[in-house]
């Protein structure tokens, strides 16, 4: 019998075939996230706003605190693109500096609410005797509108930047706790959790090393929405005079200070208001795209 030459038993690959390289989870997530042009545009807008906030002290065209009484309430022009306010201060510079503080408040609120909500949700979802008590507490907090509950906390704590962060963090903690608790109830019943329990793993090890990593996706999505809510609520509190002190240039304080000049200088409210709307809308769209990218059921449906 004639011998078969080496290699004749293998199936030849097409000449144009390229070896497929496995993609990292981060690359796959980015591909899913940026499939929609609206999400890409919103992400670029948020990146630009964040860059302005970080670089505001060095890139503002004028000193945001410098007053010029002779140049007060000047409309937008080549010298002052967003006009000047009632003290002659450049509105563009103040909007850029206000982005720094408004985004800082939103970020700190996200950190506080996420940490507190995650701990409460894990405790309620894994430790059965605590479930009823903790969930009734979160239901009681969620029964009140966010703005009314925030005003009540601010009335008790007093107006300051850190009190705003604490008050809004408490207000939005139940939202995270409910999401984490619901996801924890599902993960808790999976076979690998039962296996870890059977092997004698401690409760903290099971909760923080086995359950928590599987909850990152819903927590991350919820954090983007809370970021947007916090910026909007902080502006509302400042507008009502119970938020950040008026001397601190935030978007909400700028709108609050311009109420009496609205008829003669509408740009004082227009530009900070547009900044709030653009930021909140971009965050919501990015959060919606992130939810779609992380949810396998939505991916299969598409």
Secondary structure, DSSP 8 states (H G I E B T S, - for coil): -----TTTTS----TT--------HHHHHHHHHTTSHHHHHHHHHHHHHHHHHHHHHHH-SS-TT---GGGTT--S-SSSTT-B-TTS-BHHHHHHHHHHHHHHHHHHHHHHHHHHHHHHHHHHHH-HHHHHHHHHHHHHHHTS-HHHHHHHHHHHH-S-HHHHHHHHHHHHHHHHHHHHHHHHHHHHTSHHHHHHHHTT--HHHIIIIIIGGGGHHHHHHHHHHHHHHHHHHHHHHHHHTSSS-TTS--HHHHHHHTGGGTTT-THHHHHHHHHHHHHHHHHHHHHHHHHHHH-HHHHHH-
